[in-house]
Amino acid sequence: MTCRRPRPQRHSAPSISLAPQTLRFCEAHLAAMTDLEEEWHEWGQLAVIHSGLMELSIEGQSVIAPPGFGVWIPPRARHYSYNHQPLDFGTLNLSAEWSRDMPAIPCVLELSPLVQAIMTHFRQNALAVPVEATDLHLAQVLIEQLLRCPRQQRYLPTSEDRQLAPVLRALEQQPADNRSLAQWARLVHSTERTLSRRCQRELGMSFSQWRQRLRFLHALPLLEQHISIKEIALELGYSSSSAFITMFQSLSGTTPERYRRQLGIQP
């Protein structure tokens, strides 16, 4: 069945696309169902998600990233975004010179605590451009640290492998399915060991890690609704609230309740 998405609010990119002489920090909030028109620019851009789920198309490649991650858009890469839910994020716009050591292709960066702390410093102090020597030094440290961040093509990778793809598609449709890797292997006429190897080769992570990320992505929009944590846990296949909370905190660094409070959602 094909679902028609609601008509989005279409916007050209706001001040997040200001040209930097060296680097520039910008902040933005997008309402749910907001569609940013396609654009490109001479500088590189790192979009850092504070809350919500960012959905981008960069040079035809679909990219999704949750809080705690950043999406790197190289100079001159055409991109647009569509967001189902409200999104708060910041951008770090880097001149072509400052972008030269960054990845040449779009990717998702897993931001270290140090990178997030420096970004928070500029955000809380409303510093668009570092002027003081200490802030300029911090910006240079930030770039150095970004180069060390783990890179992924997608937060939730996919595969067209003939044995693995059916499993991933089934779980995307029903993330609460708790069948083990061994059970899935039998369904696709494989062995647990073979399917495990395919996960590592195709996805760059284990089957359990991939399923955790899938459930985490499904949890984010549910947490924006007035649904109890227990109900969300059961809907995602967890036998208890504590198991869901442990998963959520391990991937986001915060609890589901604190995440809700950050969004201004009352229990």
C-alpha angles and dihedrals in degrees: 000000000000116000120208111223118228117265106275130223102251119213139166112238111284126218090311086092100059111142114248126215088206108341136335134193120215133176128210142176122204123194121228115282093025118154118196113205121241116276142158134198141191093247133066122252133203114198111203116197117221098174135350130031122291117216116190140168111211117183088336094310117123113228128184126184134174129202115304092038134088132212115221116211112188121219114286093011111141112231145162135177140219119190124194093191136034112286132200115189145146131221131215108205113200125195117238089260094052090044097055096095094043120096115292092219132052114270146156116252123207100222118224121225089254093054091048091048093052091047089050090051092056092042096050092046093046091232110164095174126021109242106158117076092242092054092047089052090050090052091053091049088050092057091047090051093046089059088059096049116112111258129215132177089226135004088231106031122205136203140205092206107141094233101033100042096066090052093050093047092050092051093047087057093044112021091173091068104119099190112141125242089254091055092048090048091057091050092056093041095251138108129258091244094051093047091047090054091049090053092054093044098043102031103026091231142065124277092250092050091051092049091049090054091048091053092045091056091049090049096058099070091040090056089058090063128072094260121131120249089241092055091049091049092052093045090055094049101262119138093213141022091240093059090052092046091051091052093046094049093047091056101036105028091234138073123256091249093051089047089055092049090051088057091049092245114151120215 
